[in-house]
Amino acid sequence: MSFNILNNTVEEISEADKSLEIKGQIETLLRSSKVVLFMKGNASAPQCGFSANSIAILKQLGVPFKTFNILNDPEIRNGLKEFSNWPTYPQLYVNGKLIGGNDIVTEMYQNGELQEYLKNN
């Protein structure tokens, strides 16, 4: 795995550990940070509005997080859908647990649940 620091709160994971099976690759990515966002594009150049919105929310909260561009890795992109049983992107994980996609992240942020969840987990 390699990382690129984008700013003081965001790091981009540029590749998965291909020596592992797909489930192991995903689990290793999830262990790399308390908060991981699997998205289309990266934090500085999101490739869809949903990913851009999720990035904006996490940046607004000032929480350190890592991103993984699923467009650069079809194995992770397809494997993660099965791993999480969640068909769309972005996907936000906290401590290895799926929180949800942009709609859930946005709703949780608007009602204060996301802030509480991040503080308590």
C-alpha positions as a printed NumPy array, in Angstrom:
array([[  0.   ,   0.   ,   0.   ],
       [  1.198,   3.529,  -0.634],
       [ -0.165,   6.865,   0.48 ],
       [ -0.178,  10.434,  -0.795],
       [ -0.86 ,  13.184,   1.741],
       [ -3.316,  15.7  ,   0.256],
       [ -3.615,  17.961,   3.295],
       [ -3.42 ,  17.617,   7.049],
       [ -6.613,  15.556,   7.287],
       [ -6.8  ,  13.617,   3.996],
       [ -4.54 ,  10.898,   2.618],
       [ -5.093,   9.031,  -0.606],
       [ -4.39 ,   5.315,  -0.671],
       [ -3.024,   4.824,  -4.147],
       [ -2.87 ,   1.027,  -4.268],
       [ -3.91 ,  -2.113,  -2.453],
       [ -1.611,  -4.948,  -1.361],
       [ -1.967,  -7.266,  -4.364],
       [ -0.164, -10.094,  -2.557],
       [ -3.412, -10.716,  -0.659],
       [ -6.748, -12.167,  -1.756],
       [ -9.385,  -9.49 ,  -2.46 ],
       [-11.002,  -9.762,   0.994],
       [ -7.587,  -9.358,   2.614],
       [ -6.832,  -6.361,   0.409],
       [-10.068,  -4.675,   1.503],
       [ -9.538,  -5.497,   5.182],
       [ -5.995,  -4.084,   5.005],
       [ -7.3  ,  -0.889,   3.391],
       [ -9.938,  -0.567,   6.126],
       [ -7.329,  -1.013,   8.872],
       [ -5.183,   1.761,   7.398],
       [ -7.305,   4.497,   9.021],
       [-10.199,   4.964,  11.413],
       [-12.138,   6.616,   8.558],
       [-11.875,   5.341,   4.966],
       [-13.896,   6.566,   1.997],
       [-14.02 ,   4.407,  -1.127],
       [-14.921,   6.855,  -3.863],
       [-14.801,   7.717,  -7.545],
       [-11.729,   9.896,  -7.99 ],
       [ -9.797,  11.369,  -5.097],
       [-10.286,  14.153,  -2.579],
       [ -8.71 ,  16.784,  -4.807],
       [-10.536,  15.624,  -7.948],
       [-13.759,  13.706,  -7.197],
       [-15.227,  12.045, -10.293],
       [-18.882,  12.254,  -9.23 ],
       [-21.059,  14.63 ,  -7.269],
       [-21.829,  12.074,  -4.564],
       [-18.12 ,  11.518,  -3.881],
       [-17.525,  15.29 ,  -3.895],
       [-20.294,  15.799,  -1.353],
       [-19.001,  13.076,   0.979],
       [-15.49 ,  14.589,   0.792],
       [-16.88 ,  18.042,   1.586],
       [-18.688,  16.704,   4.662],
       [-15.616,  14.908,   6.009],
       [-13.429,  17.966,   5.39 ],
       [-16.007,  20.186,   7.102],
       [-15.843,  17.918,  10.148],
       [-12.029,  18.102,  10.128],
       [-11.742,  14.379,  10.752],
       [ -8.571,  12.674,   9.465],
       [ -9.484,  10.169,   6.761],
       [ -8.134,   8.216,   3.834],
       [ -9.63 ,   7.792,   0.4  ],
       [ -9.334,   5.039,  -2.178],
       [-10.15 ,   5.659,  -5.834],
       [-12.174,   2.629,  -6.925],
       [-11.926,   3.734, -10.578],
       [ -8.223,   2.802, -10.541],
       [ -8.773,  -0.743,  -9.236],
       [-11.588,  -2.817, -10.78 ],
       [-10.847,  -5.735,  -8.408],
       [-11.42 ,  -3.595,  -5.322],
       [-14.385,  -1.862,  -6.965],
       [-16.165,  -5.164,  -7.633],
       [-14.918,  -6.969,  -4.52 ],
       [-16.033,  -4.2  ,  -2.191],
       [-19.625,  -4.422,  -3.448],
       [-19.701,  -8.069,  -2.394],
       [-17.721,  -7.444,   0.822],
       [-20.091,  -4.695,   1.977],
       [-23.265,  -5.894,   0.284],
       [-23.607,  -2.247,  -0.824],
       [-23.912,  -1.638,  -4.584],
       [-22.965,   2.033,  -4.956],
       [-20.13 ,   4.465,  -4.297],
       [-18.952,   6.288,  -2.324],
       [-18.843,   3.981,   0.687],
       [-17.804,   5.384,   4.077],
       [-16.288,   3.117,   6.727],
       [-15.47 ,   3.963,  10.335],
       [-13.333,   1.469,  12.23 ],
       [-13.89 ,  -1.05 ,   9.451],
       [-17.687,  -0.797,   9.681],
       [-19.746,   0.393,   6.719],
       [-21.642,   3.573,   7.563],
       [-23.241,   3.889,   4.127],
       [-23.225,   5.867,   0.936],
       [-23.546,   9.579,   0.301],
       [-27.267,   9.698,   1.091],
       [-26.782,   8.172,   4.537],
       [-23.622,  10.198,   5.23 ],
       [-25.451,  13.412,   4.276],
       [-28.501,  12.599,   6.4  ],
       [-26.345,  11.644,   9.394],
       [-24.313,  14.839,   9.   ],
       [-27.407,  17.049,   8.761],
       [-28.973,  15.626,  11.915],
       [-25.696,  15.507,  13.892],
       [-25.455,  11.697,  14.043],
       [-22.266,  11.511,  11.994],
       [-20.449,  13.95 ,  14.27 ],
       [-21.529,  11.937,  17.334],
       [-20.648,   8.634,  15.716],
       [-17.168,   9.819,  14.785],
       [-16.606,  11.231,  18.259],
       [-17.72 ,   8.045,  20.016],
       [-16.19 ,   5.392,  17.738]])
